[in-house]
Amino acid sequence: MPKSKLQILKNPLINVDGSITARPCTNVDLGEVYGVNRRTIINWLKPFEKEIGLRVSYFYTQKQVQIIFECIGEPQYIDFEKLKMVA
């Protein structure tokens, strides 16, 4: 079932225009912007644990999110007209 624009905008990484900005977030938030579930994100990040560092509680800091984007690539942006991820 596709998500609505309001549901997508609840993700702290997604801006109103659909672009992605590094902000403190959880594995679930990261999974949503990369289009995978949280377990997949955890597996993708395992090789980079030393570079990323420990999370604070459940959240990655803004600096850690920037490092994640550098390690596994920038996520795509959201096209709200189609409500899909596009390159």
Buried (B, 14 or more C-beta within 10 A) or exposed (E): EEBEEEEBBEBBBBBEEBEBEBBBBBBEBBBBBBEEEBEBBEEBBEEBEEEBEEEEEEBBBEEBBBBBBEEBEEBBBBEBEEBEBEE
